[in-house]
């Protein structure tokens, strides 16, 4: 049984579940209110736009405290130390201005 089928069978997930998934190369998911959503591979046009945005943000932020990050980069929206957060996204472009609010895993 593939990981995608196994993931689709369960109704609700947390970051703890998400962190334990063994995904095949190219498989990506986001959790929104505990529901897993498979993400399609981005198109060439999409990646070009993301690269341009990242470059503009990077240049604007030179010398400032904020840093830009690009996907895949897990972001726990309602961070919980016990990994019970049920919303984990991979935004295309993220600007981090308060490093204290960012863990190693995102």
BALOBA-1460 file (C-alpha; in Angstrom, 3 decimals):
// residues 106
<rec num="1" residu="x" x="0.000" y="0.000" z="0.000"/>
<rec num="2" residu="x" x="1.460" y="3.387" z="-0.952"/>
<rec num="3" residu="x" x="2.072" y="6.127" z="1.578"/>
<rec num="4" residu="x" x="-0.511" y="8.298" z="-0.155"/>
<rec num="5" residu="x" x="-3.232" y="5.650" z="0.248"/>
<rec num="6" residu="x" x="-2.287" y="5.045" z="3.897"/>
<rec num="7" residu="x" x="-2.342" y="8.780" z="4.592"/>
<rec num="8" residu="x" x="-5.685" y="9.220" z="2.832"/>
<rec num="9" residu="x" x="-7.300" y="6.491" z="4.972"/>
<rec num="10" residu="x" x="-6.836" y="8.304" z="8.282"/>
<rec num="11" residu="x" x="-9.133" y="11.222" z="8.987"/>
<rec num="12" residu="x" x="-7.092" y="13.506" z="11.266"/>
<rec num="13" residu="x" x="-3.357" y="14.114" z="11.690"/>
<rec num="14" residu="x" x="-0.982" y="16.125" z="13.845"/>
<rec num="15" residu="x" x="2.552" y="17.356" z="13.191"/>
<rec num="16" residu="x" x="3.766" y="14.279" z="15.088"/>
<rec num="17" residu="x" x="2.127" y="12.024" z="12.469"/>
<rec num="18" residu="x" x="3.352" y="14.229" z="9.626"/>
<rec num="19" residu="x" x="6.970" y="14.156" z="10.844"/>
<rec num="20" residu="x" x="6.940" y="10.329" z="10.844"/>
<rec num="21" residu="x" x="5.707" y="9.854" z="7.264"/>
<rec num="22" residu="x" x="8.174" y="8.187" z="4.929"/>
<rec num="23" residu="x" x="7.358" y="9.871" z="1.635"/>
<rec num="24" residu="x" x="8.734" y="9.003" z="-1.773"/>
<rec num="25" residu="x" x="10.849" y="11.636" z="-3.533"/>
<rec num="26" residu="x" x="8.578" y="14.384" z="-4.802"/>
<rec num="27" residu="x" x="5.650" y="13.508" z="-2.496"/>
<rec num="28" residu="x" x="4.586" y="16.500" z="-0.423"/>
<rec num="29" residu="x" x="1.671" y="17.133" z="1.901"/>
<rec num="30" residu="x" x="0.238" y="19.969" z="3.936"/>
<rec num="31" residu="x" x="-2.019" y="19.591" z="6.976"/>
<rec num="32" residu="x" x="-4.942" y="21.948" z="7.351"/>
<rec num="33" residu="x" x="-7.056" y="21.429" z="10.475"/>
<rec num="34" residu="x" x="-5.694" y="17.877" z="10.686"/>
<rec num="35" residu="x" x="-6.625" y="16.906" z="7.119"/>
<rec num="36" residu="x" x="-3.810" y="15.835" z="4.778"/>
<rec num="37" residu="x" x="-3.655" y="17.431" z="1.341"/>
<rec num="38" residu="x" x="-1.325" y="16.008" z="-1.295"/>
<rec num="39" residu="x" x="0.524" y="18.713" z="-3.186"/>
<rec num="40" residu="x" x="1.229" y="18.535" z="-6.898"/>
<rec num="41" residu="x" x="4.714" y="19.201" z="-8.227"/>
<rec num="42" residu="x" x="5.064" y="22.895" z="-9.083"/>
<rec num="43" residu="x" x="5.255" y="23.887" z="-12.737"/>
<rec num="44" residu="x" x="8.221" y="25.596" z="-14.352"/>
<rec num="45" residu="x" x="6.259" y="28.882" z="-14.530"/>
<rec num="46" residu="x" x="5.367" y="28.604" z="-10.829"/>
<rec num="47" residu="x" x="9.001" y="27.998" z="-9.851"/>
<rec num="48" residu="x" x="10.142" y="30.952" z="-11.968"/>
<rec num="49" residu="x" x="7.699" y="33.248" z="-10.166"/>
<rec num="50" residu="x" x="8.784" y="31.917" z="-6.754"/>
<rec num="51" residu="x" x="12.450" y="32.482" z="-7.661"/>
<rec num="52" residu="x" x="11.736" y="36.057" z="-8.762"/>
<rec num="53" residu="x" x="9.791" y="36.768" z="-5.556"/>
<rec num="54" residu="x" x="12.546" y="35.266" z="-3.403"/>
<rec num="55" residu="x" x="15.160" y="37.423" z="-5.162"/>
<rec num="56" residu="x" x="13.131" y="40.617" z="-4.651"/>
<rec num="57" residu="x" x="12.503" y="39.836" z="-0.976"/>
<rec num="58" residu="x" x="16.148" y="38.861" z="-0.440"/>
<rec num="59" residu="x" x="17.416" y="42.111" z="-1.972"/>
<rec num="60" residu="x" x="14.912" y="44.202" z="-0.012"/>
<rec num="61" residu="x" x="15.849" y="42.501" z="3.262"/>
<rec num="62" residu="x" x="19.643" y="42.896" z="2.979"/>
<rec num="63" residu="x" x="20.841" y="44.455" z="6.234"/>
<rec num="64" residu="x" x="17.494" y="43.909" z="7.977"/>
<rec num="65" residu="x" x="16.579" y="41.371" z="10.658"/>
<rec num="66" residu="x" x="14.064" y="39.536" z="8.476"/>
<rec num="67" residu="x" x="15.107" y="36.545" z="6.343"/>
<rec num="68" residu="x" x="13.382" y="34.956" z="3.346"/>
<rec num="69" residu="x" x="12.912" y="31.180" z="2.973"/>
<rec num="70" residu="x" x="11.457" y="29.168" z="0.094"/>
<rec num="71" residu="x" x="9.610" y="25.813" z="0.008"/>
<rec num="72" residu="x" x="9.838" y="23.078" z="0.896"/>
<rec num="73" residu="x" x="9.878" y="24.567" z="4.362"/>
<rec num="74" residu="x" x="7.456" y="23.270" z="6.996"/>
<rec num="75" residu="x" x="5.609" y="25.939" z="8.913"/>
<rec num="76" residu="x" x="3.601" y="24.916" z="11.970"/>
<rec num="77" residu="x" x="0.868" y="27.525" z="12.204"/>
<rec num="78" residu="x" x="-0.279" y="26.730" z="15.758"/>
<rec num="79" residu="x" x="3.012" y="25.463" z="17.181"/>
<rec num="80" residu="x" x="2.751" y="23.048" z="20.103"/>
<rec num="81" residu="x" x="5.786" y="21.619" z="21.917"/>
<rec num="82" residu="x" x="4.164" y="18.175" z="21.993"/>
<rec num="83" residu="x" x="3.761" y="18.236" z="18.170"/>
<rec num="84" residu="x" x="-0.042" y="18.183" z="18.443"/>
<rec num="85" residu="x" x="-0.333" y="21.076" z="15.966"/>
<rec num="86" residu="x" x="-2.728" y="20.017" z="13.210"/>
<rec num="87" residu="x" x="-1.878" y="22.692" z="10.625"/>
<rec num="88" residu="x" x="1.455" y="22.452" z="8.806"/>
<rec num="89" residu="x" x="1.987" y="24.351" z="5.579"/>
<rec num="90" residu="x" x="4.762" y="24.696" z="3.025"/>
<rec num="91" residu="x" x="4.387" y="28.256" z="1.752"/>
<rec num="92" residu="x" x="6.217" y="29.042" z="-1.478"/>
<rec num="93" residu="x" x="7.887" y="32.080" z="0.072"/>
<rec num="94" residu="x" x="8.144" y="32.883" z="3.787"/>
<rec num="95" residu="x" x="9.616" y="35.949" z="5.485"/>
<rec num="96" residu="x" x="10.814" y="35.316" z="9.050"/>
<rec num="97" residu="x" x="11.300" y="38.429" z="11.193"/>
<rec num="98" residu="x" x="11.330" y="36.926" z="14.691"/>
<rec num="99" residu="x" x="13.755" y="33.984" z="14.891"/>
<rec num="100" residu="x" x="12.456" y="33.140" z="18.391"/>
<rec num="101" residu="x" x="9.179" y="32.038" z="16.774"/>
<rec num="102" residu="x" x="10.927" y="29.673" z="14.360"/>
<rec num="103" residu="x" x="12.103" y="26.215" z="15.383"/>
<rec num="104" residu="x" x="14.689" y="24.167" z="13.497"/>
<rec num="105" residu="x" x="11.921" y="22.248" z="11.769"/>
<rec num="106" residu="x" x="10.129" y="25.413" z="10.691"/>
